Amino acid sequence: MLLATQLERVFIVTDKGQEIKLTDPEPKWSVESVMNFYANTYPMLTTAKVSAPKIQDDTVLYRFESVMGTKG
């Protein structure tokens, strides 16, 4: 018998060179809705883009990447 299970979603934000692992607040939400939810805590998410999902250790990893460049 074949059993299908839904993999847990995990979101990664890079802030000042440090990776922050965020849990899924609501599995029914779209990835963009999750990004908007966390944008209040992590303002860089207001201009971030979402990378393609990767499956790792029975989770689906989404990486929020900043599109803002650095000055200089």
Buried (B, 14 or more C-beta within 10 A) or exposed (E): EEEEEEEEBBBBBBEEEEEBEBEBEEEEBEBEEBBEBBBEEBEBBEEBEBEEBEEEEEBBBBBBEBEEEEEE
